[in-house]
């Protein structure tokens, strides 16, 4: 819900430290309640079962024709399952709960995943039904209150990094199913480490004011002007999928800028193989703008969600990997197709213009590209079936924030075994053999060649990611 600047300024002294800092740090994960969110941590075993493959889908760049009377509410369209727990398991998979609540080497859903911010450390909570350290004493009503309003038992306020602003759109019946599934898990007695001072209990009272300004507790309402497929996609994308958490910029108080929805965001996550470093990543523009997914068809987006690989455009890597491995690839083809239909029909949004890359900056990167990149990505930037993905029209290459582009040049990308990336070569880490100036130069070259557009990258930008 959009609020006026005056209201923000009135509450700013109360909110900026305990609340705004959390999201301004780039964290889109919570450690206070059931809180699924994408990270780049080693993926735990995927508990949810995969849904059926479904029929082949014809190529499509637009949504299905709108239906005045959608056949059913989006929340009623979960694939048929044997019982309520199985339904909850499928929905928990759609929310990617396992990624946020399973620390490396720990029991599933027992919490303890570390999330680093410039303001301190935060840990995910134990959501197994252990009565002392988990949610074993929570009632169904307690769970609904946390998911919809960000309020845990006893009135404890949750930070908005836990995506209750998205989960509030999930129907009561679906939240109940998730709760029922969690009660069937094996109880695990484990207490995560204490959070850093910035996320301690005294800061929680500020959430009363934050919610008053930026949170509206309401369930998803079917848009009767759209098709049932579009509505299902909206329900999943806006609700359990909480895609806007990583792909929408935020204001000074940490709330999403609704007028810039899905135009690109940022998170803090791991880089490199075994590096242990936490760096900024830029969530790409998901709208059908030129710098976003304008060149992607509905089927391209659906294939990427289902398989982590869209042969004409990109393969999964970085923080998105766990979203694919632990969540999206286990959903039905019908559900990921519906999400693709909704995403493809978002209003296109380009970021505000900036300084263009100068001709001398482009020329400086040309020999670096020729030496380091052209073998796989070709002189044309179009890549090759057995070499590498295309850079032409790439949402990562053209993102206003070059953080993710710098990360892949510096730290490389190795596709997880659970997804296919065709026959592309593994992207090798070049950070040890290239200087900050060289990485900036080649980044500028690919951001200003073949019709691509992007803001200039400086050596200082690269140094921040090293």
Secondary structure, DSSP 8 states (H G I E B T S, - for coil): ----HHHHHHHHHHHIIIIIHHHHTT----SSSS------S------S------------SS-----SS-SS-GGG-S---SSHHHHHHHHHHHTTHHHHSB-TTS-TT-B--EEEETTEEEE----SS-TTTSSTT--HHHHHHHHHHSEEGGGEE--TTSTHHHHTTS-HHHHHHHHHHHHTS-----------GGGSGGGGGGHHHHHHHH---------TTS-HHHHHHHHIIIIIT-THHHHS-B-TTS-B-GGGTTS-EEEEEEESSS--EEEEEEE---SSSTTTTTT--HHHHHHHHHHSEETTTEE--TTHHHHHHHTGGGS-HHHHHHHHHHHHTS---------B--HHHHHHHHHHHHHHTHHHH-TTS--BTTTB---TT-HHHH-SS-HHHHHHHHH-B---TTS--TT---B---TTTS-HHHHHHHHHHHHSSTT---B---HHHHHHH-
